[in-house]
Amino acid sequence: MRFILIVCALVVFVPREPFAAEQIERGRAIAKANCSRCHAIGARGKSPNPASPPFRSLTKKYPLDNLEEALAEGIVVGHGGLDMPRFEFSPAQIEALLAYTASIQRK
């Protein structure tokens, strides 16, 4: 019983913000390494390939929940003559990438 109370106290009182910030930063690093060749991955700037939408506006075209499945299965899209490489992300990488993408969306 004492163990259960300690676990509950940790769940309630341990701040979640640092984890979220770390996850967002991991997502930014994933985007930079895999997507920045074609997409603008930041809150500002133009995409290197004009046919590739900036990450900050993705939710205008796609609900982020839909991107989760597409990232897991491998997105196959062409961007103005450039085929998007097929990526295989782990569930943790997908979660981080979507957390980062959500953090920069323009409303």
Secondary structure as GFF3:
##gff-version 3
##sequence-region A 1 107
A	DSSP	alpha_helix	2	13	.	.	.	ID=ss1
A	DSSP	alpha_helix	17	34	.	.	.	ID=ss2
A	DSSP	three_ten_helix	55	60	.	.	.	ID=ss3
A	DSSP	alpha_helix	64	73	.	.	.	ID=ss4
A	DSSP	beta_strand	78	79	.	.	.	ID=ss5
A	DSSP	beta_strand	82	83	.	.	.	ID=ss6
A	DSSP	alpha_helix	91	103	.	.	.	ID=ss7
###
